Amino acid sequence: MRITEIKRQTKETNIQLHLNLDGSGLYQVDSGCGFLDHMLELFARHGRFDLKLSCQGDTKVDFHHTVEDVAIVLGQAFNEALSDKKGIYRYGSFILPMDETLMLAAVDLSGRGYLNFDLCLTKPKVGDFDTELVKEFMLAFSRTAKANIHLKQLAGENSHHIIEATFKSLARALAEAVAIDSNYAEEVPSTKGILA
């Protein structure tokens, strides 16, 4: 079982996270930010990752530290749970429709963090959530997961729909990338023999 637990405490946040890559989409999330909770819940459900997360953050300032630090820990958990990455498909992609929105997510678990973020979020906020934090989340996640991630909005106007479709499509792409290829269960999917 590819399961990991991570704790991270700073002067800005205190986070405990449990992740099972081979779960069924169960989640228990309390980040202190309602919109982020919603995104992480659907991320877990659509990726079929079991996710338990609690975060106490300095939300009296804003949600920036909470969002970024949760992404850091989630990325670390993915990277740790994948270990040497033997047998994984490595690559995953998904095009997800959601009402007027169409979102593409493509992932390479290459061991090298990179983010291509091609979204047009016209509203500065969804509720009390700053939409610019979506990019901050994805940057932090791609770096600590050591994943090459491309997110491209193909259509869409509603910022809530665009962000939700982004998290859902990323979850589906990651589920494909972390899946075990039974034909190569003992091999690292790289001619280098390592993904780093």
N, C-alpha and C positions, 0 to 999 in steps of 0.2 A: 504494500500500500504506500502510495506517495503522499505522505502526510507530514506537515510541519507545523510547529508552533513558534511564534516570534513575539518577543516583548521588546518594546522600545520606549524609553523614558527620556524626555528632555525637559527643559524649563518651559516649553510651550505645549507639549503633548505627552500623554501617557497612554500607550497603545498595547493591547493584547490581541493577538490574531491566531486563529487556528484555521488551517486550510487542508482540505483533502481533494486532490486533483481527480480522484476516482470515485467521487461521491454521486449523489443523486439530485443535487440542487437545493439541499437544505441550507437555510441561513438563519442567523441570529445576529443582527447588526444594530449597533448603537454608537454612532460617531459623534452625536451631538449636533449634527446637521441633517435635518430631515430630507432635503433633496439628495444629498450624498447617500444617505441610507437607502433611499428609493433606487438610486442607480446601482449600488452595490448588491442590493437584493435581486434585481433583475439580471445583473451580471452573473451572480451565482446560479440563478435558476436557468438561464439560457446556456451557460457553460457547463451545467451539471457539476459544478464545484460545490462542495460543502464548505461553508464559510461562517466562522464565528468571529465577530469583531467587536471590541469595545474601545472607545477612545474618549478620554477626558482632555479637552483642549481649551486654549484661551479664546473661546468663541466670543467673549465679551469684546475682544479686539475686532475680529472678523473671522471668516472661515478659512483663510488662506493657509495657516499653519496646519490646521486639521486636515484639510484636503491633501496638501502636499505630503504630510507625514504618513497619512493612511496609504497613499499611493506608494511611498517608499517601502513601507512594511509589506504591502501586498506584493510588490515586485520582488522583494527579497524572498518572500514565501514561495512564489512560483519558482524562482531560481534554485532555492534550496531543495524544494520538493522534487525537482527534475534531476537533481544530483548530476551524474555524468551524462545524462540525456541519451543513454543507450536505448535503441529501439523506437524512439519517438519519430513521428512523421516529420517533425521540425517545422514544416510549412503549413499554413492554414489561411484560408480566405473565405469571406462571406459577403454577399450583397443582400442587405436587409431592407425591405420596404416597410414603412410605417406611415400610413395615411399619405400625405403629399410628399413625404421624405423618402429618399433612397440613399442608403449609406453603404460604402465599401470599406471593409477592413481587411488588411492583409498582414500576415505575421511571419517572420522568420526568427526562430529561436536560435540565432546564430552565435550567441555569446557576446554580441556587440550591440550596445544600446544605441538606437537611432529612432527619431520620430519625424515623420512627414505628416503634418497636420493641416489639412486642406478643408476647413470648415468655414462657413460664413454665418456667424451668430450675430444677428442684427440687434438683438435686445441685450442691454447690459446686465439684466437680471432676470432670473426665473424665480418668482417669489422673493426670498431674501438671499438667494444664491447668486453670486457674481459669475456670469457665464465665462469670463476669462479664466476662471479656475479650472475649467475643463482641460484646457491646454496644459496648465501646470500639473494637473493630475497625470495626464498622459506622458508628459516629459519625465516626471519622477518615476512612473511605473516602468517606462521603457528602459530607463537607465539601470534601475536596480534589478529588473527581470532579465537584463542583458538581452533584450529583444529588439529586433528591427520591426517597427510598426508603421504602417501606412494607413491613414484614415482620410478618406475622400468623400465629400458630400457630392452626390450626383444630382440630387434634387432636394428641395425643401425650403420652407419659409418659417415655420413655427419653431422657435428656439428650443422649447421643451421637447418636441418631437425629434429634432436634430440631435440633441444631446442623448436622449434615450436610445435612439437608433444607433448612436455611436457606441454606447456601452454594450448594447445587445449584440451588435455585429462583431465587436472586438471579442466578446465572450465566445461567440460561435467560432470565430477564427482560431482563438486560443484552444478551444476544445478539440478542434481538428489537429492543431499543431502538437499538442501534448499527447494525443492518442498513440497507443503502441501499435506499431506495424509488426504483425506476427511473423512476417517473412524476414525481418531483420532485428529480431528482439534483442540480440546480443551485440549489435553493431551501433556505433555512433554514425549518424547520417552525415558524414563528411569525409572527403578523400584525405583530409588532414589527420583524421583519426581523433579529432577533438573539436568541440564547439566552444571556442573562447576567443 
